[in-house]
Amino acid sequence: MYELKRRPTAPGEVLREEFLDPLRLTQAQLADKMGVPLQRVNTIITGRRAITAETALLLARVLKTSPEFWMNLQSAIDLWDARQKLKEAF
């Protein structure tokens, strides 16, 4: 298995760079379309909140992607963080 040397790209960074910026969509507009508070979108983009299954479903619906796309991004981060934590323990 190939081990990454750097942390995978965060879902919030992908959201901002691959969706919001090209679509010229603001965080407030996305939050409104998702029906969630602006803070929820902002904390995802800044990397202070993880993507939940509910958020993945909402993002998929609004951005015409799949919920699995968002969950896979989050899972990659979670696994990388866990591996780093376990390395430090031993």
N, CA, C and O atoms as CSV, one atom per row, in Angstrom:
chain,resi,resn,atom,element,x,y,z
A,1,MET,N,N,0.839,-1.171,0.000
A,1,MET,CA,C,0.000,0.000,0.000
A,1,MET,C,C,0.888,1.240,0.000
A,1,MET,O,O,1.897,1.296,0.704
A,2,TYR,N,N,0.503,2.219,-0.791
A,2,TYR,CA,C,1.241,3.473,-0.889
A,2,TYR,C,C,0.858,4.387,0.278
A,2,TYR,O,O,-0.325,4.603,0.541
A,3,GLU,N,N,1.853,4.917,0.965
A,3,GLU,CA,C,1.595,5.808,2.094
A,3,GLU,C,C,1.889,7.248,1.686
A,3,GLU,O,O,2.966,7.562,1.177
A,4,LEU,N,N,0.923,8.101,1.918
A,4,LEU,CA,C,1.097,9.513,1.595
A,4,LEU,C,C,2.097,10.171,2.527
A,4,LEU,O,O,2.126,9.886,3.725
A,5,LYS,N,N,2.904,11.042,1.978
A,5,LYS,CA,C,3.871,11.793,2.774
A,5,LYS,C,C,3.272,13.095,3.300
A,5,LYS,O,O,3.803,13.714,4.222
A,6,ARG,N,N,2.172,13.489,2.701
A,6,ARG,CA,C,1.509,14.711,3.143
A,6,ARG,C,C,0.035,14.424,3.400
A,6,ARG,O,O,-0.529,13.456,2.890
A,7,ARG,N,N,-0.559,15.275,4.188
A,7,ARG,CA,C,-1.975,15.125,4.502
A,7,ARG,C,C,-2.799,15.305,3.221
A,7,ARG,O,O,-2.513,16.202,2.427
A,8,PRO,N,N,-3.808,14.468,3.016
A,8,PRO,CA,C,-4.658,14.630,1.827
A,8,PRO,C,C,-5.331,16.001,1.808
A,8,PRO,O,O,-5.461,16.660,2.839
A,9,THR,N,N,-5.741,16.402,0.653
A,9,THR,CA,C,-6.420,17.686,0.509
A,9,THR,C,C,-7.736,17.655,1.271
A,9,THR,O,O,-8.525,16.718,1.147
A,10,ALA,N,N,-7.953,18.688,2.051
A,10,ALA,CA,C,-9.156,18.768,2.877
A,10,ALA,C,C,-10.397,18.999,2.021
A,10,ALA,O,O,-10.326,19.679,0.997
A,11,PRO,N,N,-11.532,18.439,2.434
A,11,PRO,CA,C,-12.768,18.647,1.684
A,11,PRO,C,C,-13.115,20.128,1.506
A,11,PRO,O,O,-13.626,20.526,0.459
A,12,GLY,N,N,-12.841,20.933,2.519
A,12,GLY,CA,C,-13.132,22.360,2.423
A,12,GLY,C,C,-12.319,23.052,1.352
A,12,GLY,O,O,-12.810,23.953,0.672
A,13,GLU,N,N,-11.069,22.629,1.203
A,13,GLU,CA,C,-10.214,23.200,0.159
A,13,GLU,C,C,-10.730,22.806,-1.221
A,13,GLU,O,O,-10.752,23.629,-2.136
A,14,VAL,N,N,-11.139,21.568,-1.370
A,14,VAL,CA,C,-11.718,21.101,-2.633
A,14,VAL,C,C,-13.005,21.880,-2.919
A,14,VAL,O,O,-13.233,22.325,-4.043
A,15,LEU,N,N,-13.825,22.036,-1.907
A,15,LEU,CA,C,-15.076,22.769,-2.059
A,15,LEU,C,C,-14.812,24.188,-2.564
A,15,LEU,O,O,-15.454,24.651,-3.507
A,16,ARG,N,N,-13.877,24.860,-1.935
A,16,ARG,CA,C,-13.575,26.240,-2.311
A,16,ARG,C,C,-12.944,26.326,-3.702
A,16,ARG,O,O,-13.410,27.085,-4.551
A,17,GLU,N,N,-11.889,25.550,-3.932
A,17,GLU,CA,C,-11.109,25.697,-5.166
A,17,GLU,C,C,-11.750,25.069,-6.400
A,17,GLU,O,O,-11.585,25.578,-7.509
A,18,GLU,N,N,-12.473,23.978,-6.221
A,18,GLU,CA,C,-13.032,23.261,-7.366
A,18,GLU,C,C,-14.501,23.563,-7.639
A,18,GLU,O,O,-15.016,23.255,-8.713
A,19,PHE,N,N,-15.172,24.166,-6.660
A,19,PHE,CA,C,-16.602,24.416,-6.833
A,19,PHE,C,C,-16.965,25.886,-6.633
A,19,PHE,O,O,-17.468,26.523,-7.558
A,20,LEU,N,N,-16.723,26.426,-5.461
A,20,LEU,CA,C,-17.155,27.792,-5.193
A,20,LEU,C,C,-16.494,28.811,-6.120
A,20,LEU,O,O,-17.179,29.614,-6.751
A,21,ASP,N,N,-15.170,28.778,-6.200
A,21,ASP,CA,C,-14.462,29.761,-7.024
A,21,ASP,C,C,-14.863,29.662,-8.506
A,21,ASP,O,O,-15.228,30.678,-9.097
A,22,PRO,N,N,-14.806,28.483,-9.115
A,22,PRO,CA,C,-15.176,28.403,-10.541
A,22,PRO,C,C,-16.642,28.776,-10.815
A,22,PRO,O,O,-16.961,29.340,-11.862
A,23,LEU,N,N,-17.518,28.456,-9.867
A,23,LEU,CA,C,-18.947,28.767,-10.046
A,23,LEU,C,C,-19.287,30.185,-9.607
A,23,LEU,O,O,-20.426,30.633,-9.744
A,24,ARG,N,N,-18.288,30.886,-9.078
A,24,ARG,CA,C,-18.497,32.236,-8.534
A,24,ARG,C,C,-19.643,32.245,-7.525
A,24,ARG,O,O,-20.518,33.111,-7.537
A,25,LEU,N,N,-19.594,31.253,-6.663
A,25,LEU,CA,C,-20.599,31.058,-5.637
A,25,LEU,C,C,-19.995,31.441,-4.295
A,25,LEU,O,O,-18.910,30.975,-3.949
A,26,THR,N,N,-20.683,32.280,-3.538
A,26,THR,CA,C,-20.170,32.665,-2.227
A,26,THR,C,C,-20.549,31.608,-1.195
A,26,THR,O,O,-21.426,30.775,-1.426
A,27,GLN,N,N,-19.876,31.661,-0.064
A,27,GLN,CA,C,-20.214,30.757,1.031
A,27,GLN,C,C,-21.662,30.972,1.459
A,27,GLN,O,O,-22.378,30.012,1.743
A,28,ALA,N,N,-22.090,32.226,1.503
A,28,ALA,CA,C,-23.462,32.538,1.910
A,28,ALA,C,C,-24.477,31.967,0.918
A,28,ALA,O,O,-25.512,31.437,1.319
A,29,GLN,N,N,-24.178,32.076,-0.365
A,29,GLN,CA,C,-25.084,31.519,-1.376
A,29,GLN,C,C,-25.168,30.004,-1.264
A,29,GLN,O,O,-26.252,29.430,-1.372
A,30,LEU,N,N,-24.018,29.349,-1.045
A,30,LEU,CA,C,-24.023,27.899,-0.886
A,30,LEU,C,C,-24.812,27.496,0.351
A,30,LEU,O,O,-25.627,26.575,0.301
A,31,ALA,N,N,-24.573,28.178,1.450
A,31,ALA,CA,C,-25.303,27.873,2.689
A,31,ALA,C,C,-26.806,28.012,2.480
A,31,ALA,O,O,-27.586,27.185,2.951
A,32,ASP,N,N,-27.206,29.063,1.770
A,32,ASP,CA,C,-28.626,29.285,1.494
A,32,ASP,C,C,-29.205,28.149,0.657
A,32,ASP,O,O,-30.293,27.654,0.950
A,33,LYS,N,N,-28.484,27.734,-0.383
A,33,LYS,CA,C,-28.951,26.643,-1.248
A,33,LYS,C,C,-29.025,25.317,-0.496
A,33,LYS,O,O,-29.884,24.480,-0.775
A,34,MET,N,N,-28.105,25.137,0.473
A,34,MET,CA,C,-28.088,23.906,1.267
A,34,MET,C,C,-29.112,23.951,2.400
A,34,MET,O,O,-29.508,22.909,2.922
A,35,GLY,N,N,-29.541,25.154,2.779
A,35,GLY,CA,C,-30.469,25.300,3.894
A,35,GLY,C,C,-29.789,25.144,5.244
A,35,GLY,O,O,-30.383,24.640,6.197
A,36,VAL,N,N,-28.529,25.585,5.316
A,36,VAL,CA,C,-27.761,25.482,6.560
A,36,VAL,C,C,-27.210,26.858,6.925
A,36,VAL,O,O,-27.165,27.748,6.075
A,37,PRO,N,N,-26.791,27.045,8.175
A,37,PRO,CA,C,-26.190,28.327,8.547
A,37,PRO,C,C,-24.862,28.555,7.816
A,37,PRO,O,O,-24.139,27.608,7.507
A,38,LEU,N,N,-24.563,29.799,7.554
A,38,LEU,CA,C,-23.306,30.177,6.905
A,38,LEU,C,C,-22.110,29.631,7.678
A,38,LEU,O,O,-21.126,29.200,7.077
A,39,GLN,N,N,-22.191,29.646,8.994
A,39,GLN,CA,C,-21.079,29.167,9.827
A,39,GLN,C,C,-20.716,27.718,9.503
A,39,GLN,O,O,-19.542,27.350,9.547
A,40,ARG,N,N,-21.694,26.912,9.184
A,40,ARG,CA,C,-21.434,25.500,8.854
A,40,ARG,C,C,-20.559,25.385,7.612
A,40,ARG,O,O,-19.601,24.612,7.594
A,41,VAL,N,N,-20.882,26.141,6.586
A,41,VAL,CA,C,-20.081,26.129,5.363
A,41,VAL,C,C,-18.698,26.712,5.631
A,41,VAL,O,O,-17.689,26.160,5.192
A,42,ASN,N,N,-18.657,27.824,6.348
A,42,ASN,CA,C,-17.377,28.483,6.623
A,42,ASN,C,C,-16.432,27.596,7.411
A,42,ASN,O,O,-15.241,27.543,7.103
A,43,THR,N,N,-16.932,26.901,8.416
A,43,THR,CA,C,-16.052,26.063,9.225
A,43,THR,C,C,-15.564,24.829,8.447
A,43,THR,O,O,-14.495,24.296,8.746
A,44,ILE,N,N,-16.324,24.382,7.472
A,44,ILE,CA,C,-15.845,23.303,6.588
A,44,ILE,C,C,-14.721,23.835,5.716
A,44,ILE,O,O,-13.677,23.196,5.583
A,45,ILE,N,N,-14.928,24.987,5.129
A,45,ILE,CA,C,-13.934,25.567,4.226
A,45,ILE,C,C,-12.635,25.890,4.956
A,45,ILE,O,O,-11.552,25.734,4.391
A,46,THR,N,N,-12.731,26.336,6.198
A,46,THR,CA,C,-11.525,26.668,6.960
A,46,THR,C,C,-10.901,25.455,7.635
A,46,THR,O,O,-9.877,25.577,8.307
A,47,GLY,N,N,-11.507,24.289,7.463
A,47,GLY,CA,C,-10.930,23.058,8.005
A,47,GLY,C,C,-11.196,22.827,9.476
A,47,GLY,O,O,-10.529,22.006,10.105
A,48,ARG,N,N,-12.162,23.539,10.035
A,48,ARG,CA,C,-12.475,23.371,11.455
A,48,ARG,C,C,-13.677,22.466,11.690
A,48,ARG,O,O,-14.048,22.211,12.836
A,49,ARG,N,N,-14.282,21.981,10.618
A,49,ARG,CA,C,-15.425,21.075,10.730
A,49,ARG,C,C,-15.288,19.980,9.678
A,49,ARG,O,O,-14.898,20.237,8.539
A,50,ALA,N,N,-15.611,18.780,10.075
A,50,ALA,CA,C,-15.561,17.637,9.161
A,50,ALA,C,C,-16.852,17.553,8.353
A,50,ALA,O,O,-17.881,18.110,8.735
A,51,ILE,N,N,-16.774,16.856,7.248
A,51,ILE,CA,C,-17.954,16.583,6.436
A,51,ILE,C,C,-18.712,15.428,7.085
A,51,ILE,O,O,-18.157,14.349,7.292
A,52,THR,N,N,-19.965,15.661,7.398
A,52,THR,CA,C,-20.825,14.595,7.933
A,52,THR,C,C,-21.608,13.979,6.778
A,52,THR,O,O,-21.607,14.502,5.663
A,53,ALA,N,N,-22.265,12.879,7.052
A,53,ALA,CA,C,-23.083,12.239,6.016
A,53,ALA,C,C,-24.188,13.195,5.553
A,53,ALA,O,O,-24.481,13.276,4.361
A,54,GLU,N,N,-24.788,13.906,6.483
A,54,GLU,CA,C,-25.844,14.861,6.120
A,54,GLU,C,C,-25.291,15.964,5.217
A,54,GLU,O,O,-25.896,16.309,4.203
A,55,THR,N,N,-24.144,16.508,5.593
A,55,THR,CA,C,-23.534,17.564,4.790
A,55,THR,C,C,-23.158,17.030,3.412
A,55,THR,O,O,-23.325,17.728,2.412
A,56,ALA,N,N,-22.654,15.808,3.350
A,56,ALA,CA,C,-22.305,15.198,2.065
A,56,ALA,C,C,-23.526,15.095,1.158
A,56,ALA,O,O,-23.436,15.356,-0.042
A,57,LEU,N,N,-24.652,14.719,1.721
A,57,LEU,CA,C,-25.891,14.624,0.941
A,57,LEU,C,C,-26.323,15.996,0.424
A,57,LEU,O,O,-26.733,16.134,-0.728
A,58,LEU,N,N,-26.226,17.001,1.281
A,58,LEU,CA,C,-26.619,18.357,0.884
A,58,LEU,C,C,-25.682,18.917,-0.185
A,58,LEU,O,O,-26.142,19.499,-1.167
A,59,LEU,N,N,-24.376,18.745,0.000
A,59,LEU,CA,C,-23.419,19.223,-0.994
A,59,LEU,C,C,-23.636,18.523,-2.334
A,59,LEU,O,O,-23.596,19.157,-3.388
A,60,ALA,N,N,-23.864,17.219,-2.283
A,60,ALA,CA,C,-24.077,16.451,-3.508
A,60,ALA,C,C,-25.301,16.955,-4.259
A,60,ALA,O,O,-25.278,17.082,-5.483
A,61,ARG,N,N,-26.351,17.236,-3.534
A,61,ARG,CA,C,-27.589,17.707,-4.176
A,61,ARG,C,C,-27.388,19.077,-4.831
A,61,ARG,O,O,-27.809,19.300,-5.967
A,62,VAL,N,N,-26.747,19.981,-4.109
A,62,VAL,CA,C,-26.567,21.352,-4.616
A,62,VAL,C,C,-25.527,21.419,-5.725
A,62,VAL,O,O,-25.709,22.149,-6.699
A,63,LEU,N,N,-24.434,20.661,-5.589
A,63,LEU,CA,C,-23.316,20.770,-6.523
A,63,LEU,C,C,-23.310,19.689,-7.607
A,63,LEU,O,O,-22.378,19.612,-8.408
A,64,LYS,N,N,-24.345,18.864,-7.626
A,64,LYS,CA,C,-24.479,17.814,-8.648
A,64,LYS,C,C,-23.301,16.836,-8.632
A,64,LYS,O,O,-22.761,16.465,-9.674
A,65,THR,N,N,-22.923,16.432,-7.417
A,65,THR,CA,C,-21.881,15.423,-7.246
A,65,THR,C,C,-22.534,14.239,-6.534
A,65,THR,O,O,-23.760,14.137,-6.481
A,66,SER,N,N,-21.713,13.354,-5.991
A,66,SER,CA,C,-22.261,12.253,-5.192
A,66,SER,C,C,-21.877,12.478,-3.725
A,66,SER,O,O,-20.857,13.104,-3.440
A,67,PRO,N,N,-22.688,11.972,-2.802
A,67,PRO,CA,C,-22.303,12.072,-1.398
A,67,PRO,C,C,-21.019,11.292,-1.114
A,67,PRO,O,O,-20.244,11.651,-0.227
A,68,GLU,N,N,-20.808,10.230,-1.874
A,68,GLU,CA,C,-19.592,9.425,-1.689
A,68,GLU,C,C,-18.329,10.228,-1.994
A,68,GLU,O,O,-17.296,10.032,-1.355
A,69,PHE,N,N,-18.413,11.121,-2.961
A,69,PHE,CA,C,-17.274,11.984,-3.275
A,69,PHE,C,C,-16.829,12.742,-2.028
A,69,PHE,O,O,-15.644,12.758,-1.698
A,70,TRP,N,N,-17.775,13.369,-1.338
A,70,TRP,CA,C,-17.456,14.165,-0.147
A,70,TRP,C,C,-17.031,13.284,1.024
A,70,TRP,O,O,-16.118,13.638,1.770
A,71,MET,N,N,-17.687,12.146,1.187
A,71,MET,CA,C,-17.326,11.249,2.287
A,71,MET,C,C,-15.941,10.647,2.071
A,71,MET,O,O,-15.194,10.458,3.031
A,72,ASN,N,N,-15.592,10.347,0.828
A,72,ASN,CA,C,-14.255,9.805,0.536
A,72,ASN,C,C,-13.169,10.826,0.845
A,72,ASN,O,O,-12.116,10.467,1.373
A,73,LEU,N,N,-13.411,12.091,0.523
A,73,LEU,CA,C,-12.443,13.130,0.873
A,73,LEU,C,C,-12.246,13.187,2.386
A,73,LEU,O,O,-11.117,13.268,2.871
A,74,GLN,N,N,-13.359,13.143,3.129
A,74,GLN,CA,C,-13.268,13.204,4.586
A,74,GLN,C,C,-12.611,11.955,5.148
A,74,GLN,O,O,-11.805,12.040,6.074
A,75,SER,N,N,-12.943,10.813,4.603
A,75,SER,CA,C,-12.364,9.553,5.072
A,75,SER,C,C,-10.849,9.537,4.884
A,75,SER,O,O,-10.123,9.049,5.750
A,76,ALA,N,N,-10.374,10.060,3.772
A,76,ALA,CA,C,-8.931,10.107,3.525
A,76,ALA,C,C,-8.222,10.941,4.598
A,76,ALA,O,O,-7.151,10.564,5.074
A,77,ILE,N,N,-8.811,12.051,4.969
A,77,ILE,CA,C,-8.247,12.908,6.025
A,77,ILE,C,C,-8.268,12.173,7.365
A,77,ILE,O,O,-7.272,12.159,8.088
A,78,ASP,N,N,-9.402,11.568,7.687
A,78,ASP,CA,C,-9.543,10.876,8.972
A,78,ASP,C,C,-8.534,9.735,9.109
A,78,ASP,O,O,-7.920,9.569,10.163
A,79,LEU,N,N,-8.365,8.949,8.045
A,79,LEU,CA,C,-7.412,7.833,8.086
A,79,LEU,C,C,-5.980,8.337,8.209
A,79,LEU,O,O,-5.188,7.773,8.964
A,80,TRP,N,N,-5.643,9.387,7.478
A,80,TRP,CA,C,-4.291,9.947,7.549
A,80,TRP,C,C,-4.001,10.454,8.966
A,80,TRP,O,O,-2.932,10.198,9.519
A,81,ASP,N,N,-4.957,11.169,9.539
A,81,ASP,CA,C,-4.776,11.688,10.900
A,81,ASP,C,C,-4.602,10.552,11.902
A,81,ASP,O,O,-3.754,10.630,12.791
A,82,ALA,N,N,-5.403,9.494,11.760
A,82,ALA,CA,C,-5.305,8.354,12.672
A,82,ALA,C,C,-3.952,7.656,12.538
A,82,ALA,O,O,-3.351,7.262,13.537
A,83,ARG,N,N,-3.477,7.506,11.307
A,83,ARG,CA,C,-2.162,6.880,11.095
A,83,ARG,C,C,-1.057,7.705,11.752
A,83,ARG,O,O,-0.150,7.156,12.378
A,84,GLN,N,N,-1.141,9.014,11.606
A,84,GLN,CA,C,-0.125,9.879,12.204
A,84,GLN,C,C,-0.160,9.779,13.728
A,84,GLN,O,O,0.884,9.760,14.381
A,85,LYS,N,N,-1.348,9.716,14.278
A,85,LYS,CA,C,-1.497,9.615,15.737
A,85,LYS,C,C,-0.933,8.292,16.252
A,85,LYS,O,O,-0.271,8.250,17.289
A,86,LEU,N,N,-1.201,7.214,15.517
A,86,LEU,CA,C,-0.685,5.902,15.929
A,86,LEU,C,C,0.835,5.830,15.809
A,86,LEU,O,O,1.486,5.191,16.635
A,87,LYS,N,N,1.398,6.462,14.814
A,87,LYS,CA,C,2.852,6.503,14.655
A,87,LYS,C,C,3.505,7.186,15.862
A,87,LYS,O,O,4.550,6.748,16.343
A,88,GLU,N,N,2.886,8.243,16.334
A,88,GLU,CA,C,3.428,8.979,17.478
A,88,GLU,C,C,3.359,8.156,18.763
A,88,GLU,O,O,4.186,8.320,19.660
A,89,ALA,N,N,2.369,7.274,18.843
A,89,ALA,CA,C,2.176,6.480,20.049
A,89,ALA,C,C,3.227,5.371,20.192
A,89,ALA,O,O,3.463,4.869,21.291
A,90,PHE,N,N,3.855,4.995,19.072
A,90,PHE,CA,C,4.795,3.881,19.107
A,90,PHE,C,C,6.204,4.318,18.880
A,90,PHE,O,O,7.115,3.491,18.880
